[in-house]
Amino acid sequence: MMSGLMLLYVGAVLFVNGVWMLGKIGDREVSVINTLVGSLSFLVACWLIFHDPADERSINAGAFTFLFAFTYLWVAANQFLGADGRGLGWFSLFVSITAAVVGGNALLGSALSLTLWSSLNWLAWAVLWFGFFLLLAMGRDIKRLVAIYTIVCAIFTGWVPGVLILEGAMRFQ
């Protein structure tokens, strides 16, 4: 259920961030959902890591959840501080490479199951965060493309699976 909760809100924040990158939402307003989801992700990551320190899978999940929590909190901070986002862009390169490794590793060991879906999610997120790196750190003129891809990721890697997990239609093994 925790996975469903997080994916639902990851879908929401990615969707709103994509709409924001298309210029439909103001800079300060988008910080609200980024603060909420960043804080929620931070709390979930702490719970995953500290509720059972002997559970390696839970610590693994918590460690990777922190990457996303920090991203959303950084987006919110940039809006309040008026920062240009280059630092977040470089952090996004780090997240992109990490997500590609996790996704590739999971894909190599998966069958046609929710594990395969999870692997494909990690690879989709790797592309997404690499797009943030190109947009923010390298100054590439791909804002609209990144915005649209962010919305696609919001729907298919967060929102829909989050709802399906919360409804009991999908389960992690």
N, C-alpha and C positions, 0 to 999 in steps of 0.2 A: 504494500500500500504506500509506503514511503516513496517508492519509485514513481508511482502514479502521481502523488502529490507534487513531487519535484518536476516531473516532466510537464505537468499541466502548467505550472508557473513559468517554466523555461519556455514553453510554447508561447505563453502570454507576453513575456518580456521580449522575446525575439520578434514576435509579431509587431509589438508597439515600437521597438527599435527600428524595424524595417520601415514602418509607416513614417517614423520620425526622419529617417534618412531620405525619404522621398519628399520631405519638406511639409508634411501635413500636421506635424505636432511641433510645438516650440521646445527649445533647448531645455529650459528649466522644468517644463512640465514632464518631460520624459524621465527626469531624474527620480520622480516619485516611484514608478514601478521598478526602476533599476535598484533603488534603495531597498524596497520591499523584498524583491526576489533575491538580491544579494545578501540581505540579512537572513532571510529564510534559508537560503543555501548554506550560509555560514553556520547557522544553528544545526541544520541537518548534518553537515560535514562533521561538526564537533560531536554530535550524538553518535554518528557512525564510528568515529575513531575512539571515543572514550567510554561508550556504554559497555563494550566488551573488548578490552585491549588485547585479548588472546585471539580474537577472530580476525585473521589476516585478510579475508575477503572484505570485511566491513571496513577495515583500515584502508585498504586499497580504494574502495568506493569513496570513502571520506576524503582521501588525498586528492582524488581527481575532482570531486565536487568542489573543493576549495578553489580550484582553478577557475571554475565558472562563477563562484561566489565573488571572487576578487575582481573578475572582469566586470560584473554588473555594478559592484560598488565603485569601481574606478570610473565607469561611464557616468554614474551619478556625480561623483566628485568632480569630474571634468566639467560638468554642466554648472555646478556651483562655483567652481574656481575660474571658469572661463579658459581652461587649458586647451591647447591645440590638439591634443590626442596622440601626439607622436610616441610618447612613452607607452600608452595603451596599445598603440600599434606594434611596438616591439614586443610587449608582453604577449600580444596576440600571436606573434610568430612562434613564441615558446609554446603557447597552448596548442597551436596548430600542429607543430611537430610532435608534441606529446600525444595529441588525439590521433594522429596518423599512426603512431607506433602502437597505441592501445587498440585502435580499430583493426590494424593489420594483424596484430598478434591474435586478437579474438577471432578474426576471420579465418585464419589458418587452422584454428582448432574448433570451428563451429560446424554444425549440421544445419539443415533447413529447419529452423526453429526461431524462438525468440532470441537465441544467442546470435543467429545470423542477422536478425533485425538490429540487435544492439551493435554488432560489428559495423554494419552499414551506417548506423547513426554516428558512431565515432568517426568514420571516414567523412561523412557529410559535415560534421563539426570541424574536422581538420581543414576542409576546403573553406568553410565559413570563416574561421579565425585567420586563415592565410589571406583571405580577402580583406579582413580588417587590417592586417599588417600592410598589405599593398596600398590600401586606401589611406590609412592613417600615418604610417611610418614612412612610406615611400612616396606619398603624395600622388598616387595614380588617380586618374580621372575615371573611376569606376563606381562612383557612389550609387548610381541608379541600379547597376547590375548587382552590387553587393546588397542593396536594400531589397531587391526582389528575391534574391537567393535567401536572405535572412527570413523573409516572410514564408518562403517555401519550407525552409528548415523548421520554422515555428510550427507550421501545420503538421508536417509529416514526421518530425523527430521529437516533438514535444507535446503539442496539444492533443492530437488524435490518440497516440499511444498512451498518454497520461490518462485520458478519459477512459480508454479501454481497460487499463489496469485498475483504475478506481472502480469501474463497473464489474470487475471480475472476469472480463472477456479475454484478458491476456495475463499471464503470470510468468515471473522469472523463476527458473528452476532453483 
